[in-house]
Amino acid sequence: MPRETRDVTINIRAKQSQRDLIDLVAEIQGKSRSDFMLEAAYREAEAVLLDRKLFAVDEETFNQFLARLDAPPEQNEKLRALLETKAPWE
């Protein structure tokens, strides 16, 4: 994946205690404050999108979705083997 150049600035205000904690954890992880904050915010943004429960789609896309739900499951031998393998603690 090609690296994109960071060309946009994001400014926020924080309490001293918040910045101190962020700096501490960033240092523990060997990251700059900016890298730590950007990665954390990006992960949270992805999580919010993945946790959505309502998706608006057009009728054709919805019908395709329903067709996939109604279709019989495809054979998956690796999954079958995994499900039939006894757990080590059993």
Buried (B, 14 or more C-beta within 10 A) or exposed (E): EEEEEEEEEEEEEEEEEEEEEBEEEBEEEEBEEEEBBBEBEEEEEEEEEEEEEEEEEEEEEEEEEEEEEEEEEEEEEEEEEEEEEEEEEE
